[in-house]
């Protein structure tokens, strides 16, 4: 009998054990790495429990540690000046050596495709690659991965910039690094953690969502799906108890030869996220493995995948404050305002509203800054090839704000104030030295509006010193202005540095004659909420929210939905006797406010531009279905005539709370959906409808009909006692 197979297995097992127990470091430590200058340098890894670890950076510094019971260890080397190359050595029972280590400036380059976009796919690629011999610039590309729990490592390793490697570097990051290296004369390291087409939520740690009250719905969703989190533990324990109760009862019934009830279904709220677009999934796999590697800051180019939503400012704050909490509290954050692009049939102002949200980040988030690129984009290509100027503008912003370099222009003219002067508006700007027209043509994309019903009018814009004067012959008494308020806007207002001006609006808009005035009920109702559905999101931001201002008992409630294509706007106004006395319960249902109603309502009154809808609401009784949950076509409310096989006037809500969601009002007698707003989380592709949908589901569920409207608005009114 041969013992060779057994001995071979034992030998392999022994070698495997030794390999597992050897001292090791995550792949962010590799040959050619760049370490951050002027700050303590965390170094960490694994070894045998209790083993002594010695870390040295050439002759510059050293530190010792002992591996804990879980085999992990960490040290912090003292801050160092820029320079190199050095050797980083880690010794225990074995020795790990990293060569060609530089000390300089390290920046995270994150976001979606326009940050991932490579030098080889950008403008003048062949010439840029041939000239790309910058050994002081290093790049680590984090591979695309997602995970429902934080990972300890990633597979990317550092590369030296050369004509053989630079083609695959992030282009925005590379041109950013070139400018920094030129000005600072120190090594530059780029951590390229980016993935095309991704939303902002996957890059955000759970700690970030916890910091923003408006994002508590997302926070709850993550908490429920994170093993070990108290919310997960509570729900999982409750489910286990229900299973145990069912099991005991099932055993009893089997013994008694009785039929069994179905076993409790596993809660969907506990099922881990599965796609890379879900909250925290990319942070877990592509950011967490880099922490706590010392960096100077972060540059970010993302937003196209969130551009229809009204809470991007809040989501950005969650991202950055989350990174600052788990990584470094002082991380500066510099970002790109996305470029003009046609975005299909979407409302032409949707991108301007998003630009406004991006600009708001600067005012609400410390140590942040934005660069405008509406002059170097391509409205026919969501991936403008000119990444040279994008990187340059980000670098100049960093040089001025993070490195204190003077005399560097980093911003185009920024709106400062407006003053009405008779029939004209005077607009003042910051960063306004040498304001001019980029192309020598009249200044473009300025509009003004007066108190009448003529709407926005193109304005003649004249430069007067560092101000711009706006006038229009058709507007005798202007009250407000807007600039670049179009998704295709490529305005020509620049300053002496040749930098462009981003979209903005200012002034008090006139109040148009309302639909309520047209139908003769305006005097009886107060506006409570006003929501631009073009910016619908998981946590809607209202244009007007008077829930804290109004007071008194509620007699009646009205919902006005307007949906328009081009100049054709259809509308429905539905009012009813009050079904609640709490103003906040009338808002669009979300997982934060948890507004849930499924009941009959009385005193139904319906007005609509669509005669068949107005006629369908002649009965006095209606029913409402308001909730943030998922729902099924089961007729839980036992609404007469509802079809349990399709979504209609009678459905049943289901877990999770932060689900598909709906706000639906139905005329019970005619079985007509008077208005529907479903799937708020889908933004521009939410289900919106007036009257019955012509499809399978009369309440518009799964139709994604919102994408077909240029104008979409919900207003909620109350008649106070």
N, C-alpha and C positions, 0 to 999 in steps of 0.2 A: 504494500500500500504506500502511495507517494504522499508526502506531506507538503510538497511544493506548492500546490494551489492554496492551501491554508496559510502557509508562511507568506506567500505573495500577498494575500488579502491583508494579513496582519501588518506586513511591511507598508503596503499602500495606506492603510488606516493610520499607521504611525506617522508616515510622512505628511498625510493630510492634516493630522492633529498639530504637528509642528508648524506647518504652513499657516494654519488658522491662528496659532498662538503667536507667530512672529509679530514683531512690531510693524505696524502699517499705518499709512496716512491716506486720506481721501485724495482723489485724482486732481483736485484743485491745486494740490502740491505736485509738481512735476518739473522735469528739466525745463529751462527757459522761462520759468514763471517770473512775474513781476510782483514784488511786495510793496505795500504802501509805505511811503516815507513819512517821517515826522509823527508817527503814532505807534502805540504798542502793537505788536504783531502776534496774533493768536496762532498757535500751531497745535494741532490735535490729531488723535488717531486711536488705535487699539493696540493691545498687547496682552500678555498673560496677566491675569489678575494679580495685583501686588507687585508686578515687575517694576524696577527702577528704569526711568527713561531719561536720557540726556539729549538735549537739543542744542546745536550750536550753529551760528551763522558766521562761517569763516572764523576769523579772530575778533570779530566785532562784538559778539554777545553770545551768551549761553544761558540755559535754564534747565532745571531738573524737575521731574514729577514722578509719581508712582501711579500705575494703573489701578483703577478702582475695582471693586468686586465684579462689576459688569465688563471689565476689560478696557474701559475707556480712560483716556488721559488727555490733559491739555496743559500747555504752558503759554506764557506771554513773554515774548522777547522785547527788550526795551526799544524805543523808537530809534530809527536810524536815518541818516542823511541819504539823499539819492546817490546812486552809484552802482558799482559792480563791474564785471561779473563776480559773484560770490558762490560759495558752496554751502548748502544747507544740509547738515548731517544730523540724523536721528539714530541714537545708539541704545540698544537694550541687549538681549541675547543675540540679536542680529543687528546689522547696521544698514540703514537706508540713506542713500546719498542723492542729492539733487544738485545738478550742475548748471552753470550759466544762469544763475539767479541774479536778477536786477532789482534795484530798489528805485521806485519812482512814483508815478500816479496811476491808480487803478480805478476804472470806471465800469459800472454795470451798464450794458446796452440791452434794453429789454423792450418788448412790445410785440407787434404783429408783423405782417409781411414787409412793410416799408422799413422796419429796422432789420429784419432778417435778410432783406434784399442785398445781394452780394456785389462786390466790386466788379466781378466778371459779368454781371447782368446790367450794369449801370452805364451811364454815358461815357464815351471815350474809353471803353473797357481795355482794348488792346494796348493803347498808349499808357494807361494808368497801371496796368499789370507790368509792362516792361519797365516802368519807372519805379515800381514798388519795392525798392531795396532800402528798407528802413529797419535794420536789425534791432534798434532800440524800441520798436513797437512790437508788442506781443499780443496774441489773441487766443482765447480759449472759447471754443464753440460747445455749448451744452447741448447734447443730443435731445431731440424731441421725445419727451416721455411725459406721462401723466400718472398720478397716483392718488388714491384716496387717503393715504397717510403720509406723513413726512418721511422722505428718504435721507439716508446718511451720505450717499455718494452718487456721482454721475460719471459718465464715461469719457467726457471731454478732457483733452490735455492741451497744454500751451504749445503754440507754434510761433516761430520767429517770422516776422514779416519779410518776405522776399518775393521776387517774381514767380517763384514756384508755389507760393502759398497764398498770396494776397487775394487771388481771384475769389476765394471762398470766405474772405472776411466780410463781416457786416460792413456795407459801404458807408452808411451814415456814421458808424462808429470809427471806421478807418480814417475818413476825412476829418472827423472830430479829433482823432489822435494825432494826425499829421500837423494840424494847426497847433495843438497843445505842445507837441514835441518841439516844433519850430520856435515857439515863444518861450517855453519854460526850459528847454534844453535838458530834459530829464527823460528817463524811460517812461513809456506809457503802456499800461496793460489794459486790455479790454476783455471783460467777461460777457460773451455774447449769449444771452439767454433769451431767446425769442422764437416765435412760432407764428407763421402766417395764418391770417383769418381768425385769430383768437380774440375773445372778448377780454375785458379787464378783470372780471370776477375770478377767473381761474388763477390769476397771478397774485391774488390777494390772500394773505393769511387770515385765519379765523380771528386773530387779535385785531385786525384792521376793521372787520365788520362790526366787532363789539364796540368800536369807538364812535360809530356813526348812528345816531338814533333812527334815521330814516331807513337804515338797512337792516333793521332787526328781523325782518322776514327772512332775509338770506342767512343771517346769523343763526336763526332757529333751525333752518334747513340743514346747515352744516353741523350744528351741535347734535341734532338727532342722528346724523349719519356717521359720527366720529366715535369709534369704540373707545371707551374709557372716559368720555366726557360725561358729566353728571346727568345731562338730559338723555343721552343715549342709555346710560345705565338704568335710569328710572323707567324709561319706556320698555327697555329689554326685560327688566325684572318684572314689570307689570304683565308683559306678554307671556313670560315664562310661567308666572303664577296662574294666568288664565289657561295655559296649556295643561298645567298640573291639575287644576280644578276640573278641566274637561276630561283629562285622563282618568282621574278618580271616578268621575261620574260615568264615563264610558265603561270602565271595568264593572261598575255596579249594574249598569244596564245590560251588559253582555251576560253577566251572571243571571239576571232576571229575564233573559231572552227578550229584551226590548230593543227597539230601534235606536240608533245613535244620531245625535245632531252632528253637523259638520264640525270638524276641529277648527279652532280659531285661526284665521288667516294671518300670516306673518305681516306685520305693519310695513307698508311701503315706505313710511317715513324713516325706517331703519336701514333700508337697502342702500349700500354704498353707492356713491356717484360712479358712473361708468364711462362718461365721455370726458375728453380733455377740455370741453367748454364749460364744465360745471365748476362752481365756486371752489377755490383752493387747490384744484387738481394740478395745475402747473406750478404753483408755488411749492407744493409738496415735492414734486419730482425735479424741478429745474431751478428753484431758488434756494429752498431749504438746504440742499447739499453743499451750497457755497458758504453758508453761515457757520462760523463768524469771521470768515476771511476778511481782512481789513481792506476797505475801499475808500476812495475819496467821495464818490457820489454816484448818481444814476442819471442816465439819459433815457428818454422814453418816447417812442413813436408808435401810437396806437389810437384807435378811436373809430375807425371805419366800421368795425363790427358792432359798435354801440351807438352809431350816429343818430338813431331815431329816438333816443331815450332822453327823458327829462331829468335824470338823476346822476349824470356822469360826473358832475362836480363832486357829489358826495362819494361816489365810487372811487374817484381818484384820491380823495382825502383818506378813504379807508385803505387803499393800496399803500400810499406813502407812509401814513402814520403806522400802519401795520408793519411795514419793513423797518421803520425807525424803532419800533418797540422790540422786535425780535432780532434785529441786526445791529444797527448803530443809530443812536438818537440824533446824530448831527448830519445825516445824509442829505445833501442838497439834491434837488430834483428838477431837472431841466427837460422840457418836453416840446414836441412839435405840434403846432396847430395843423390839423390835417388839411390837405390841399383841396381846392374846388374839384368837383367831379359830378357827372350828370346823374348818377344814381337812378336811372330809369325814369319811371313815371311818378316818383315821389314829389310831394309838395316842394315847390322851388325854394321855400324859405326854411326847410327842415335843417339844412346844413348850417345856415346862418345862426339858427337857434343853438345848434350844437357848438359852433365856434364861440358863441357867447358863454356857454357853459365851460368850455376849456379856458377861456380868458378869466373866468371867475376864480379858477384855481389859484392864480397868482395872488389874488387879494385875500384868499381865505387860508392859504397854506404857506407857512413860513419857509424861507430858504427854497423858494421855487421860482421858476421863470419859464416863459414861453417864447418860441420863435415863430414868426409868421412866414408862410411860404406861398401865399396866394398869387405871387408873381412868378414862381418857378415851378408850378405844377403842370398838369396836362389834363384838361377836363374830359379827355377821351380815354385816359389811362389812369386807373386807380393806383398805379405804381409809377409815378414820375421818375424818369431815369436820372435826373439831375440830383444826385445825392451829394455832390461836391459842395454845393452851396448850403445844403441842409446841415451837413457836418460842420462847415465853417461857421454858420450862424450859431449853432449850439456851442461850439468852442469859444467864440467871442463872448457869448453870454457867460460861460463858465469862467473865462479869464477875467471878466469884469467883476463878477459877483463872488466867485469862490477864491480867486487868486489876487483880487485887489488891484488888477492892472488898470491903469488910468489911460484915458485917451482912446479907448476901444469902443466903437459904436456897436451896440448889440440889439437895438430896437428901432423899428420904424416909428413914425408918428403915432402916439397913443392918445385916444380921446381924453380930454381933461374937463372941459365944460362947454356949455352953450349959453348964448344970450340972445333973446329976441329983440330985434331992432326994427320995429315997424313991420315992413313987408319982407324982412330978411332975417336970417339966423346967422349969428357969428359963432363959429366953432373954434375952440382953442385946443391945443395939443401939447403934451409933453414930448420930448425927443423930437422937437420940431425945427431944429436948426436946418435952414436951407430947404424948406418944404417946396416941392416942385412936382411937375408931371413927369413920370418916367419916360413917356414916349413923345413928349412935346405936344400932345393933343389935350383938349379940354379935360379937366378932372372928371372922372367917371364914377358912376354907381352911388351918387348922392341922391336921396329922395327926401321931400318934405311933404307935410300934410297940414291942412287947415281944419277949421271946426265944422266945415260943411261935409257933404256926402261924396265929394269928388274922389276921395281916396288918395293913395300915395301918388305923387307927381314927380317926374324927373326934375332935378334942380340944376340950375346953372351954378357952378362952383368957381369962385374967383379967389385967388390967393391975395391976401392983404397982410403983409408982414409975415408973421408966423401963423396967422389965423386963416381960416377959409370962410368965405361969405357965401351963403346959399340963398338963392331966389328962384321963383318960378312965376311967370306971368299969370298962371291960373290959380295961384295961392296968394291971396291978398294979406292974410293974417296967419302965417305959419305958427304951429304950436309944437311940432315934433319933427325929428329927422331920423333917418336911418342910412347906413352906409354898407355897401357890399352885401345887401340882404337878399342874396340869391346864391344857390348852390353852384352856379357857373361863374360867379363874380371873380374877375381878375382885375381889380382896380389899379389905377395908375398913380395914386398919391404916395409919394416917397419923401424921404428927407435927404440931406446932403450925402449921407452914407449909402444912398441907393436902397434903403430898406423900406419895405412896404407897410401899409396900414391894414390892420385886421378889422373885421366886421364889428360894428357897434350900433346902438340906437340910443336915443335920448329924447326927453320931452314928455309931455302928457298927451296921450292920444285922445282925440275927441270921442264922445260917446255917440255911436250911430243910433238911428232909430231902431229900436229892438223889435224882435218878433212879438214880444209880449205887448208892446205898444200897438202893433198892427192888429192883434186879436183882442185888444181892449182890456187886458187884465194887468197891465204893468203897474198901475197904482196900488194894486192889492198885494204885490209880492216883493220880497227883498232877495237880491242875489246872495246866495250862500257860498257856492263854490263855482269856479270857472276853470275848466281844464282843457288845454289844447291837446287833443288826442293824437296829433301828429308826433307828440313827444311822450306818448304813453310808455309806461315802464312798470317794473315790479313795484316801485314806490313812487307813484305819480306826484309831480310837483305842480301845484295849482297856481294858475295865473292870479287868482283871487281866492282867498280863504278867509271868510268872515265868521267862522265858527266861534272865535273867542270874542268877537265884537258884538254880535247880535245877542239879544236876550228876550225872554218872555216865552209864553206858551206857544206851541205850534198848532195852527188850525188846519192848514193844508200844505201839501208838498208838491212841487212841480219839477219835472225833468225835461230839459230842452236839448235834443240831439240834432246837430246839423252836419250833413255830409255833402261834400261838393266835388264835382269834377269840372275843371275849367271854370266857367261862369255860371254853371248850373248847380245850385245848392238846394237840396231837399232837406226838409226839417219835420220834426214832430215834437209837439209839446203835450206832455201828459201830466195832469194834476190829479190829486186824490186827497181824501181826508187823511189827516196825520196818522201814521202807524207807529210813531215814536215821538217822544218829547225831548230827545237828545239830538242836538244839531250835528254832533260829530258822527252819529250813526247813519247820517245820510250821505257820507262820502263814499267814493268808489271803494268797494270792499278790498282789503288787503290782509295779509297775514299779521300785520301789525295792529290795525284797528279791529280786525275780526268782526266786521259788520256782517251779520247773518240774519236774513229774513226770508222766510218762505211761507207766504200766507195770502189770504184774500185781502183786498183793499176796497173800500167803498167810495162813493162819490166820484167815480172816474169821469174825467173830462178829457177829451182828445181833440187836438187841433193839428192839422198837418197840411203841408203843401201837396201831399199825395191824397187825392180824394178818397181812394179805397181805404186808406189807413184811417182817415178821419171818420169815415162811415163805419169802420169796424169797431170803433170805440164808443158807439152810441149807448151801449149798455151801461148800467150804473156800477157794475161789479168788475173788478180786475183781480189779477194775482201777480205777485212779485217773487222773483228768485234772485236774491242778492247773497253772494258768498265768495270768499277767496279760495275755496276748496276745489279739488277735482269734483267731477260729478258724473253720474250715470243716467241713462234714459229711464230708469225705473221711476214710476209715478208715485213718489213718496207722499206728496201732498194730496193724492187722490183727486186731482183736478179732472173734472168730467171731460171725456173725449180725448184725454192725453194718450199718446201711443207709447207703450213701454218699450217699443223696439227702435225708437228714434228720439232724438233730442227735440223737445218742443215746449209747450206751455207747462208741462209737468215733468220735472226731473228730480234726482236725488243726489245730495252732496255726499262726498266720500273723502277719505284721507288721501294725500296730506292736506293740512290747512293751507300751506303755501303752494297751492296747485294752479289749475287752469283758470278758475275764477269766472264769475259772471255777474252782470247787472242787467236783469231782464224784467221788462214790464209787459204783461199780456192782458188782452181783453178776453175775459173768460167766456162770454157768450158766443163770440165768433171764433174762438180759438186762434186769435191773431197775436203774433209777437209784435208789439207796438214799437219797441226799441230794444236793442241788444248791444252790450259791450262785453265781449268774452275774451279771455286769454290776454289780460293786460300785460303779462310778462313778454309777449311777443312784439311789443312796440308797434312798428309800422305794419306788421302782419297780424295784428289783433283782428278778432271777428267783430265787425261793426255792421249794423243793419237797422233799417226802418221797414216795418211791415214783415210779412213772412218771407223767409228765404225761399227762392225757387228750387233749391236743392233738396236733398234727402231730409235734412234737419231744418225745420222751419224757424228755429231760434238762432240760426247763423253759426252754430258750433262747427268748428273745423273748416270754415270757409276761407279764412285769411283775407277776408274782403276789405280790410282796412287799407291794404296796399293800393287799392284802386282809387282812393280819394286824395285829392290835393288839399282839401279843407275838411277838417273834422274837429268838432268842438262839442263839449258837454257842459251845460250850465244847470245848476241845481238851485231852485228857488224855494222860499218858504213864505207862507202867509202867517204872520204872527197874530196872536190874539190881542 
